[in-house]
Amino acid sequence: MHKIESRIITPKNGLRGEFVVPGDKSISHRAIMFASLAKGESHIRGLLRGEDCLSTLSAFKSLGIEVVETADDELIIQGCGLAGLKEPHDVIDCGNSGTTMRLMSGILSAQPFFSILTGDQYLRKRPMGRVIDPLTSMGAKILGRNNHTKAPLAIDGGGLKPVDYHSPIASAQVKSAVLLAGMHVDGETTVFEPHLSRDHSERMLRYFGADLESFSGGARVKGRVELTGREVVVPGDISSAAFFLVAGLIVPNSEILLQNVGINPTRSGIIDILQLMGGSIELTNQRELSGEPVADLLVKSSDLSGIEIGGELIPRAIDEFPVVSVAAAFAAGVTTIRDAKELRVKETDRIAAMCDCLGSLGVDIVPLEDGMRIVGGKPLCGGEVNSFGDHRIAMSMAIAALNATSELKILDSACTETSFPGFWELLNQVSKG
């Protein structure tokens, strides 16, 4: 659990720097999970050492997985195969990580033993019915609070059957949980979704040797196909890069080069959105690492304009909307975000939180049921805001403060450690140019 502290951010007149953002959180989670489920040894480089991913690592250690961390920051995981996990001696604590809890639910539902998943006060409030429903349709036995929709979750694993599941939402976590359960049973398991959600699981499972097919509208996996240990290089997290992309656009006299950033098309909505707003973002040195597309991103100060955002762009940028709303506050005209009701069930209600935070700085921002309407272009004042314990709210408000008229105090700022360890130090480094 992170400690409570506050930070004061002062306005800047220019940002400069070249750096690598921490490893991708989604890919780091999956690298640990799939290496643990594979047969043989896997070597992982560039892993994000944030609290969320460490929760996943700790979970698999409690399930009998051997892990060695080398002096040069490489992680060596001795995989046990699909049937090799051992019943844990204690409750598994997922911390603040929804990814850990939801994907582990799929894995543990297929194991022939009993396990319990819990988390911190924020994770225990988040909806788990979205993964429990499809897993229950496969035969999983899962009990939880609030009519089996919230953690702690008690899982009596085993006895699953394959399923064709039509998900009502585009969620990579739901899709991944069902596919991971399906990998452990005879036959084919298929997940259909209304929009394409991020496909890191599909890419990496194929990289580890799974018999998995992606198609327009979903993915299908064949069960009981063993994975094989691999070398994995984790690219920089585009969700972390997003904060510095927006910073480089909204602070005058800025030029920042972000190196080795993952640009998976199911995640690159933030780049498309900022470019549609008029942002200068150039992709160079494009290449592929461990099945994932990667590039260097050069961002320069730009005059932004408000736009309409909705539809298929939403799942491709769902985690970035707090900082998108910051960009909108500095854009000329109106920005409207629709179809993003998912923001209300993140670490906090991010629609309410950003309206509260930006509104207190003088931004004309109105919450909608599924998004927000922001009239940009007015100077932002300083003051004091609360992160509500949400790492992306804290970092987004830090970026807004860089071009405010006076300093901003951010309460509960240590929550950034869940996804971006070293964020404040890197922000200070770029601010010094």
C-alpha positions as a printed Julia matrix, in Angstrom:
433×3 Matrix{Float64}:
   0.0     0.0     0.0
   1.42    3.39   -0.96
   2.09    6.02    1.67
   0.05    9.23    1.69
   1.93   12.37    0.69
   1.43   15.52   -1.35
   3.36   17.3    -4.11
   3.52   20.93   -5.19
   3.95   21.52   -8.95
   4.99   24.91  -10.28
   4.36   26.21  -13.83
   7.17   25.81  -16.41
   8.12   27.8   -19.5
   9.54   24.91  -21.51
  10.18   21.16  -21.31
  13.16   19.36  -22.87
  14.54   15.85  -22.77
  15.09   12.41  -24.25
  14.2     9.41  -22.12
  12.6     5.97  -21.89
   9.34    5.59  -19.97
   8.88    2.55  -17.69
   7.83   -0.77  -19.16
   4.25   -1.31  -20.31
   2.05   -2.3   -17.36
  -0.36   -4.48  -19.35
   2.47   -6.34  -21.08
   4.44   -6.72  -17.83
   1.47   -8.38  -16.1
   1.05  -10.79  -18.99
   4.75  -11.57  -19.3
   4.8   -12.72  -15.66
   1.57  -14.72  -16.01
   2.31  -16.46  -19.3
   5.94  -17.22  -18.38
   4.65  -18.84  -15.19
   2.15  -20.95  -17.16
   4.74  -21.94  -19.77
   7.03  -24.96  -19.58
  10.67  -24.04  -19.11
  12.59  -20.87  -18.41
  11.63  -17.37  -19.52
  13.79  -14.24  -19.38
  11.98  -10.9   -19.11
  13.68   -7.52  -19.62
  12.16   -4.06  -19.21
   9.51   -5.23  -16.72
   7.6    -2.46  -14.98
   8.47   -2.54  -11.27
   5.29   -0.73  -10.23
   3.17   -1.95   -7.34
   0.5    -3.46   -9.62
   2.93   -5.73  -11.47
   4.69   -6.66   -8.24
   1.28   -7.84   -6.99
   1.09  -10.21   -9.97
   4.65  -11.42   -9.34
   3.88  -12.04   -5.67
   0.7   -13.94   -6.6
   2.58  -16.41   -8.77
   5.3   -16.89   -6.18
   2.53  -17.89   -3.75
   1.39  -20.43   -6.37
   4.82  -22.12   -6.38
   6.59  -20.29   -9.21
  10.34  -19.78   -8.83
  11.61  -16.32   -9.77
  15.18  -15.01   -9.93
  16.03  -11.33  -10.35
  19.47  -10.74  -11.88
  21.88   -7.88  -11.2
  21.1    -6.3   -14.59
  17.36   -6.11  -13.77
  16.33   -9.19  -15.75
  13.61  -11.47  -14.39
  14.06  -15.24  -14.83
  10.88  -17.26  -14.33
  10.81  -21.04  -14.12
   7.45  -21.92  -15.66
   5.46  -24.89  -14.42
   3.14  -25.57  -17.38
  -0.65  -25.24  -17.43
  -1.14  -27.9   -14.76
   1.77  -27.1   -12.47
   0.5   -24.35  -10.16
   0.2   -25.27   -6.46
  -2.57  -24.4    -4.02
  -1.57  -21.23   -2.1
  -1.15  -21.38    1.69
  -2.75  -17.96    2.18
  -5.07  -15.4     0.63
  -3.61  -13.82   -2.56
  -3.4   -10.02   -2.23
  -3.81   -8.27   -5.6
  -3.14   -4.82   -4.1
  -4.68   -2.11   -6.29
  -4.47   -4.14   -9.5
  -7.69   -4.95  -11.35
  -5.65   -6.7   -14.05
  -4.14   -9.07  -11.49
  -7.49   -9.95   -9.94
  -9.48  -10.36  -13.16
  -6.89  -12.35  -15.12
  -5.99  -14.46  -12.08
  -9.7   -15.28  -11.73
  -9.58  -16.9   -15.16
  -6.42  -18.85  -14.39
  -7.44  -19.96  -10.9
 -10.95  -20.99  -12.0
  -9.29  -23.72  -14.06
  -6.97  -25.01  -11.3
  -7.95  -28.08   -9.24
  -7.63  -26.3    -5.89
  -9.1   -23.59   -3.67
  -7.9   -19.97   -3.64
  -9.0   -16.55   -2.42
  -8.26  -13.22   -4.13
  -8.47   -9.91   -2.3
  -7.07   -6.39   -2.7
  -6.86   -2.94   -1.2
  -9.83   -0.75   -0.28
 -10.11    0.62   -3.82
  -9.91   -2.75   -5.6
 -12.53   -4.26   -3.28
 -14.99   -1.63   -4.56
 -14.44   -2.4    -8.25
 -16.83   -4.57  -10.3
 -15.78   -8.19  -10.72
 -19.09   -9.54  -12.03
 -17.93   -8.82  -15.56
 -15.39  -11.68  -15.31
 -17.31  -13.84  -12.84
 -20.35  -14.12  -15.16
 -18.52  -15.63  -18.15
 -16.34  -17.81  -15.93
 -19.44  -19.1   -14.14
 -20.94  -19.95  -17.55
 -17.85  -22.18  -18.05
 -18.65  -23.96  -14.79
 -16.47  -21.95  -12.41
 -17.44  -21.84   -8.72
 -16.73  -18.3    -7.47
 -18.14  -16.63   -4.35
 -17.77  -12.94   -3.53
 -19.23   -9.97   -1.74
 -22.22   -8.01   -3.01
 -23.96  -11.03   -4.58
 -20.69  -12.4    -5.98
 -19.69   -9.21   -7.81
 -16.93   -7.8    -5.58
 -13.77   -9.01   -3.86
 -12.71  -10.87   -1.86
 -13.35  -13.73   -4.27
 -13.29  -17.38   -3.16
 -12.57  -19.73   -6.07
 -13.1   -23.5    -5.99
 -11.29  -24.29   -9.22
 -11.54  -27.0   -11.86
 -14.26  -28.72  -13.87
 -14.58  -26.08  -16.59
 -15.95  -26.5   -20.1
 -15.29  -24.38  -23.23
 -17.69  -21.57  -24.07
 -18.63  -19.06  -26.78
 -18.97  -15.82  -24.83
 -20.47  -12.62  -26.2
 -19.12   -9.84  -23.99
 -21.42   -6.81  -23.58
 -18.34   -4.56  -23.19
 -15.01   -4.22  -24.97
 -12.67   -5.24  -22.15
  -9.24   -6.8   -22.53
  -9.44   -8.03  -18.96
 -12.72   -9.88  -19.54
 -11.48  -11.3   -22.84
  -8.17  -12.38  -21.29
  -9.78  -14.01  -18.24
 -12.03  -16.15  -20.43
  -9.25  -17.09  -22.87
  -6.91  -18.01  -20.0
  -9.58  -20.25  -18.48
 -10.24  -21.74  -21.91
  -6.57  -22.64  -22.38
  -6.92  -25.16  -19.58
  -9.9   -27.14  -20.95
 -10.51  -29.45  -23.91
 -12.04  -27.8   -26.97
 -12.19  -24.23  -28.23
 -13.21  -21.16  -26.26
 -14.29  -18.04  -28.15
 -14.83  -14.47  -26.93
 -16.82  -11.97  -29.02
 -16.72   -8.25  -28.15
 -18.56   -5.15  -29.47
 -15.32   -3.25  -30.22
 -11.74   -4.46  -30.46
 -10.12   -4.14  -27.01
  -6.36   -4.2   -26.47
  -4.83   -7.42  -27.79
  -1.67   -7.85  -25.69
  -2.86  -11.23  -24.41
  -3.46  -12.6   -27.89
  -0.1   -11.38  -29.21
   1.9   -12.69  -26.27
   0.05  -16.0   -25.96
   0.82  -16.7   -29.62
   4.45  -15.67  -28.96
   4.56  -18.29  -26.17
   3.08  -20.92  -28.5
  -0.67  -20.9   -27.83
  -3.04  -22.06  -30.57
  -4.95  -18.75  -30.65
  -6.77  -17.02  -33.49
  -7.77  -13.35  -33.58
 -10.59  -12.28  -35.87
 -12.75   -9.25  -36.5
 -14.86   -9.1   -33.36
 -13.0   -11.4   -31.0
 -10.54  -14.21  -30.36
 -10.57  -18.0   -30.1
  -8.18  -20.31  -28.22
  -7.69  -24.07  -28.38
  -7.38  -25.67  -24.96
  -4.6   -27.85  -23.51
  -1.87  -26.51  -25.81
   1.26  -26.04  -23.69
   3.18  -22.77  -23.72
   6.98  -22.69  -23.98
   9.35  -20.36  -22.11
  10.57  -17.37  -24.14
  12.71  -14.22  -24.07
  10.47  -11.18  -23.57
  11.42   -7.52  -23.99
   8.75   -5.21  -22.55
   8.36   -1.92  -24.48
   7.74    1.44  -22.8
   4.16    2.01  -21.66
   2.17    4.3   -23.97
  -0.15    5.06  -21.04
   2.86    6.46  -19.15
   4.16    8.21  -22.26
   0.76    9.9   -22.64
   1.45   12.25  -19.74
   4.62   13.54  -21.35
   3.0    13.7   -24.79
   0.36   16.06  -23.39
   2.97   17.98  -21.38
   5.06   18.55  -24.5
   2.0    19.8   -26.4
   0.55   22.21  -23.81
   3.71   23.78  -22.34
   5.15   26.43  -24.7
   8.73   26.04  -25.99
   8.79   22.27  -25.42
  10.34   19.38  -27.33
  10.49   15.86  -25.86
  11.66   12.56  -27.37
  10.12    9.45  -25.8
  12.1     6.37  -26.79
  11.05    2.71  -27.12
   7.3     3.27  -26.65
   4.82    0.51  -27.49
   2.44    1.61  -30.26
   0.1    -1.39  -30.36
  -2.84   -0.25  -32.55
  -5.33   -1.32  -29.85
  -3.58    1.1   -27.47
  -2.47    3.98  -29.7
  -5.74    5.89  -29.57
  -4.03    8.58  -27.48
  -1.71    9.41  -30.38
  -4.63    9.58  -32.83
  -6.66   11.79  -30.47
  -3.84   14.26  -29.83
  -2.98   14.43  -33.54
  -6.66   15.06  -34.38
  -6.52   17.95  -31.9
  -3.59   19.39  -33.85
  -0.74   18.02  -31.77
   2.71   17.6   -33.32
   3.7    13.97  -32.59
   6.16   12.23  -34.94
   6.72    8.45  -34.9
  10.28    7.39  -35.79
  12.41    4.24  -35.63
   9.39    1.92  -35.86
  10.17   -1.75  -35.14
   8.87   -4.87  -33.34
   9.82   -6.35  -29.94
   8.48   -9.71  -28.71
   5.48   -9.45  -31.02
   4.68   -5.81  -30.13
   5.16   -2.74  -32.4
   7.46   -0.06  -30.93
   8.56    3.47  -31.95
  10.23    6.64  -30.69
   7.82    9.58  -30.27
   8.89   13.2   -30.83
   6.43   15.74  -29.42
   6.56   19.54  -29.77
   4.46   22.42  -28.39
   1.27   22.84  -30.42
  -1.92   24.87  -30.63
  -4.68   22.38  -29.9
  -8.34   22.47  -30.95
 -11.36   20.78  -29.39
 -12.8    17.68  -31.06
 -15.54   15.05  -30.66
 -14.25   11.74  -29.25
 -16.26    8.51  -29.15
 -16.88    5.1   -30.74
 -13.93    2.86  -31.51
 -11.39    5.41  -30.22
 -12.63    4.91  -26.66
 -11.34    1.37  -25.89
  -8.07    2.27  -27.66
  -7.42    5.08  -25.16
  -9.55    4.24  -22.12
  -6.77    4.69  -19.55
  -5.6     7.97  -21.08
  -8.81   10.01  -20.78
  -7.8    11.78  -17.56
  -4.82   13.34  -19.36
  -6.86   13.77  -22.58
  -9.2    15.97  -20.54
  -6.16   18.04  -19.53
  -5.23   18.5   -23.2
  -8.85   19.51  -23.87
  -8.65   22.17  -21.15
  -5.85   23.85  -23.1
  -7.46   23.37  -26.54
  -9.41   26.11  -28.28
 -13.14   25.33  -28.44
 -15.17   22.42  -27.16
 -14.06   18.82  -26.65
 -16.79   16.22  -26.06
 -15.98   12.71  -24.83
 -18.75   10.11  -25.28
 -19.13    6.31  -24.99
 -16.68    6.23  -22.07
 -18.9     5.08  -19.2
 -16.16    2.57  -18.33
 -14.27    5.52  -16.79
 -16.74    5.48  -13.9
 -15.54    2.07  -12.65
 -11.78    2.52  -12.74
  -9.63    3.06   -9.61
 -12.09    5.87   -8.95
 -14.92    7.44  -10.96
 -12.55    9.21  -13.34
 -15.28   11.31  -14.95
 -16.31   12.74  -11.58
 -12.72   13.05  -10.39
 -11.44   14.99  -13.42
 -14.49   17.26  -13.42
 -13.87   17.98   -9.75
 -10.12   18.58  -10.18
 -10.18   20.61  -13.41
 -13.32   22.47  -12.36
 -11.55   23.66   -9.21
  -8.84   25.19  -11.44
 -11.41   27.22  -13.39
 -11.98   24.86  -16.32
 -15.48   24.87  -17.85
 -16.07   21.12  -17.63
 -19.41   19.29  -17.39
 -19.78   15.58  -16.58
 -21.9    13.44  -18.89
 -23.22   10.01  -18.05
 -20.67    8.45  -20.43
 -18.01   11.14  -20.66
 -17.52   14.89  -20.32
 -17.8    18.2   -22.16
 -14.86   20.57  -21.84
 -14.66   24.17  -23.06
 -10.94   24.85  -23.37
  -8.68   27.83  -23.9
  -9.06   29.66  -20.58
  -5.98   29.99  -18.29
  -5.89   27.44  -15.48
  -5.36   28.73  -11.95
  -3.43   26.87   -9.26
  -4.71   25.7    -5.9
  -5.16   22.27   -4.34
  -6.66   19.03   -5.67
  -7.1    15.46   -4.4
  -6.0    12.48   -6.48
  -8.66   10.29   -4.81
  -5.94    7.64   -4.56
  -5.92    7.24   -8.36
  -2.48    7.26   -9.99
  -3.73    8.59  -13.34
  -5.64   11.45  -11.71
  -2.51   12.48   -9.76
  -0.26   12.44  -12.83
  -2.82   14.17  -15.06
  -3.17   17.04  -12.6
   0.61   17.34  -12.39
   0.68   17.83  -16.17
  -2.1    20.45  -15.98
  -0.11   22.34  -13.34
   2.85   22.76  -15.69
   0.93   25.44  -17.62
  -1.24   26.87  -14.84
  -1.01   30.47  -13.64
   0.25   29.47  -10.18
   1.43   26.4    -8.27
  -0.8    23.4    -7.62
  -0.75   21.13   -4.57
  -1.72   17.5    -5.29
  -2.89   15.49   -2.28
  -2.21   11.73   -2.07
   0.42   11.86   -4.8
   2.31    8.67   -3.86
  -0.34    6.56   -5.6
   1.65    7.07   -8.84
   3.9     4.19   -7.71
   1.22    1.7    -8.79
   1.97    2.3   -12.49
   4.81    4.82  -12.91
   7.6     4.55  -10.34
   9.93    7.53  -10.73
   7.28    9.76  -12.33
   8.0    12.77  -10.14
  11.75   12.53  -10.63
  11.33   12.26  -14.4
   8.92   15.21  -14.43
  11.48   17.27  -12.55
  14.23   16.2   -14.95
  12.24   17.21  -18.04
  11.16   20.47  -16.39
  14.81   21.48  -15.96
  15.37   20.92  -19.66
